[in-house]
Amino acid sequence: MKKTTCKDLDGVCDAEITGNTPDEMMKNAQEHAMSANDEAHKNKMKEMREMDTGPEAVKKYMDNFKQKFAALPDA
């Protein structure tokens, strides 16, 4: 399992986010952001929804996320 913070995942707070895989960590980060129910998280989620969602942009984002995940120390 690996852990990081919401902020380290381009979020807005210092809440701990964990996951055994990149997909699990991303899912947990999304659940955190949706349950936070504050303006900072809502604004960040809106910003992310407005990002380019073309296939190349999504692949680049996921490749970057997987590299960040791989570099995290084991929790």
HELIX and SHEET records of a PDB file:
HELIX    1   1 LYS A    7  LEU A    9  5                                   3    
HELIX    2   2 PRO A   22  ALA A   36  1                                  15    
HELIX    3   3 GLU A   39  ARG A   49  1                                  11    
HELIX    4   4 PRO A   55  ALA A   71  1                                  17    
SHEET    1   A 2 LYS A   2  THR A   5  0                                        
SHEET    2   A 2 GLU A  16  GLY A  19 -1                                        
END                                                                             
